């Protein structure tokens, strides 16, 4: 009964015509329709300026099917690296493995769901067996890894390559497609998800690996240092947002290399700053930390809206307005970029 509604699939957005809608928003530039239109224009400027673009993903957006839009961006060269919660990446693997994620209902009796073996993410239903099968995949994959101390980008690339080889529908997975297109995928809190829980379980069995978060800090700072211009599309806030934003203070405050802050900033969030939930806070506050370049006037915007509504419009617009770009393939350049940062930091 509970799984009678259709399954959720990540869908691409190449064929959604939103240009006239965004032009309508841009005509008045009022309220958050106006902010969304501004975000579309800023995204165009990022691409035209050949900025290195990061997408950060918080909340539970991937189980809702938003991964298909991110995959479309990767294919077009409109995102160069990703920072996500581990939970989003864990649920991303369900789609590659062709495991069920269903439309549900938030007005349900959760005690009944527990008895039926179904977990709920607001109005998304996932059979408990889906989790167990994904856990098994992760554990079996890690058994094949030779390296013992790795960054999360290395871990996710490894999992993505295994998905490409063995999964039924790798084209539906951010991790698999990121591995295909050499897009590094980081997580700012590797222990805070079922991926981390599975890695911890393997350590109990003395078969685990060690995730070194310091490698992530260094690699992301190296990417920012090597880029002429930098920008981000922040979906939600939280730890992924700040993990991107802190790359500038890492360079200026810690290493002593002043890049003057990020050049472009787009955030879609349903939070507001006065509750303390906007991690990294507003663009204007981020200027005081050296996270955003104060000279790049008009290159930052916060869209106060539901990500599942606003992000597909933003992404579909940019795919229709701009030609595909050559992929930066930053994953394969990571070691070279880190060596360059080491060189300049020792001067």
Secondary structure, DSSP 8 states (H G I E B T S, - for coil): -TT-S-B------TT---HHHHHHHHHH--HHHHHHHHHHHHHHHHHHTT-EEEEEE-TT-IIIIIHHHHHHHHHHT---EEEE-HHHHHHHHHHHTT---EE--SSS-HHHHHHHTEEEETTEEEEHHHHHHHHHHHHHHHHT---SEE-HHHHHHHHHHHHHHH-S-GGG-HHHHHHHHT-EEEES-TTSSHHHHHHHHHHHTT---EE-HHHHHHHHHHHHHH-SSEEEEEES-HHHHHHHHHHHHIIIIII-----SBSEEEEEES--GGGT-STT--HHHHHHTTSB-TTSTT-EEEEES-HHHHHHHHHHHHHHHS-------GGGGHHHHHHHHHHHHT-
